[in-house]
Amino acid sequence: MKTPILFRVCFSSVFFFALGLSGASAQSTTWTNGNSTGNWSDAGNWSSGLPSKSNQARFLDGSLPDAPISVNVDTTTPAGPLNFATTGSRSVTIGGGTLYLQSVGNATILWNTTSSTVPITINSNIDFSSDTASTGTVFNIGMGQPVTFNGNIGISGTGSRGMQSSGTSIIIINGSNAADNFNFGGTGELIAGSTTALGTGAVQKSNTSTLSLRSDVTIGGGTYSWLQQRSSSIRISEVAPSSASRTITMNNRVAASDPGYKLTFANSINSTGSLTLELKYSGGTAQNLDLITNNTAIVRFAQTGNTTYSGNITGTGRVEKTAGAGTTTLSGNNTYTGDTYVSSGTLLLNSSGKLNFLIDATSEANNRITGTGTGNVSLDGTFTFDLTGAGTTPGDHWLIVDDASLGTVSYTGNFAVQGFTNGGGGNWTQGNYTFSQTTGMLTVIPEPSAFLLLCVGGMALLSLQRRRG
């Protein structure tokens, strides 16, 4: 099913770009005020009268001086699509009041026809509506130059009112966003500076653009909160160096439309804090999104009921099971090398699930399953020990399951240690390594031949001492 999805994504981008181009050939009016500041309602500032739903507002280089452009919104008359194509020092700042934008059907509302680093800043609140009451009406943003929304984005009218982003540039949303859903496309970056920057509903991640957080973000949704339709990444991106940590909370299910699509935790910008993906979905449908973590990543299961995560969690991050008495079931091939922390409810590694432990040369230098004394762990899957850099000295040891910090720990019928032999009594052995279910410890023991030689040597020494006696 991968090809049809990609086709739909590409078709969608081309379709909305075409809508923007069709707007350029329709009736339009261009900002011509060469001064630094002008009022939106002054017809003398526009080439062909005031902007309206059918008279597109355009900001182009044209005969404008190479200087910043500032527009004061002082009217409630709705405008249609806005077109930006400025270069040089011609940044555009729109402020004051509320900017009322009304589309004809599903037309693109904010777009440009050039690739530029000149910033567009909209400080005004935005009220988006459509002349149609049909569901699926979308506030479309297709930009090749950076745009910042500092005001709140309101969506009015009947029917569903969503938002779609595309293009190659940076989109920053610092105000609240009332969109019912968000089709998050493009190949650039979206910076979320508010809790509801991505709207109030589900997010459909339809292209490779990066989501950067400058605020905690909460995503609601219906059938799902996040649908991954292309591989992409998330990260923290602060304006100035800080230790800020951020959390993105998914109130509903996360999913991938194809198992090849993954969500990666990318390196943070200007932050040494942690980025937490908090998952709150309770239900019977498995969450199948593969996650690639880094050493500041936390994947936190905070649902109140039961949930199954079948996606693979990899990388160097940490997994937590917190909040509620429910059970979090891990059924994927999990190779992450951070700790697994259980503080509430039960973490179940089912028969198809795997957990990986990276064993270092130094005793106790390894990731482990740990908690606060109240979380339970049920192990019915497979442990894998990466012994590549492990110590080999008899007596070296690594705590794998910290029973003392957990509530109930149980090993059930399908539990196994990959590559190890079940020696009975909860002991698993490979060479001179032994894992004990009783202690939760991996230990280096002498090789049998060395142990036998030690015993023979001891007996000989004892015999010699007796003779001398």
C-alpha positions, 0 to 999 in steps of 0.5 A: 500500500506504500505507493498509493499513499505516496501518490496521494501525498504528492498529488495533494502537494501538487494540487494545493500548489496549483490552487495557489498558482490559479489564484495568481492568475485570478483577480489580485491586488499588490501592496505598493506602499514604499514607506515602512508602515501602512494601513491595510484599509487604505486603498492607496496602498494597493495596486488594484483596490482593497483585498477581498475574498475574490481579490487576492493580496500580494506582497512582491518585490516589484517597485518596492524599496529594499526595506522591511514592509509593515502592515497594520490591520485596521479592518474586519473585511475578509481577505482571500489568499495571501501571496508572498514573494519578497527577497532582499531586506523586504521582510513583511510584518502584519500586525494589529487587530484580527486578519479575517481570511476567507477561502473560496472552497478549499483554496490555498490561503497562504502561499508563495512562488519563490524560495527565500529566507526573508521572514514573514511575521503575522502578529495579528490574530487570524480568523479563517472561514470558507464560503462552503459548509462542506467538511474538509475545508482546509487552511492551507499554508504552502511557503518557500520562505519562513513564516511566523504566527504570533497571534492565535489562529481561529477557525470559524464556520460549520463543518470540519476546519483543518489546516495543511502545511507544505513547502520547504520553509520554516513555519512557526506557530506561537499562538493557539491553533483551533484547527480541527485537524492538521495535515503536516506535510512539506520538507521543511520545519514546523516549530511549535511554540504553544500547547495547541500549535498543531490544532485540537485534533489528529495530526497526519504526518504526510511528509518528511518535515521536522517537528521542533518544540519550543513548548510542551504540545498536546495532540488530541484526535479521534481514531488516532492522534498521530498517523505517520505517512512518511519517515520524519523527526522530532526535536527540541529547538530553543531560541537561546541555549537552555536546559529546557525539557519538552513533552509531546503528549498523544491522547490517542493512538500513534500509528504508521500507515506502513511499517517502513515509516519511522519517527526519529528523535533528532538532536536538540538545538540550544537545549540539553534537556530531555524530549518526552513522547507521552502516550496516553492511548488505552485500547485494543488496537496495537500502536505500530509506529517504530521509534528511533530514540537518542540519549535525551529521549524518553518514551513514556506510557502514561495511559490509565487502561491497557495498551499494546505497543507493537512498534520497535523502539530502538536507539539510546533512549529510555522507556517509562511506564507511569500512571494508572493500574493498566498494563503496557504490553511491548510486543516489538523487537526493542533494542533501545539501550536506555533503562526501562523504568516502571513506577505504576501498573504493569509492564508486560513483555509478551511472547513476541517481544524482545528487550536488549541490554548493552553490557559494558566492560565495567560491572553494573555499567548497563541498562536495566529494568528498574522502578520505584517499588510499586510497578510490576513486571511480567516477562514472557518474551526474550532478553538479548544481551549485547556482550560485545564489550562486556567484561570477562573477569570472573565475578564481573556482574550486571544487574538486569532486573532490579527486583528490589525497586519493583513490585512483582516480577514474574517470568512466565512460560515463553521467557528466554535469553537469546543464545543462552541455554536454559540450565533449569532453576531459572539459570541461563548460561552461555560460555562463562556468562550466567543470568539468574532469574532469582537475582536478576543478575548477569554474572561471569563465572569461571569456565568449567575447565578453569573451575576444575583446575582450581579445584584440583589445585586446591585439593593438591595444596590441602594434601601437601599441607596435611603431609607437612602436618 
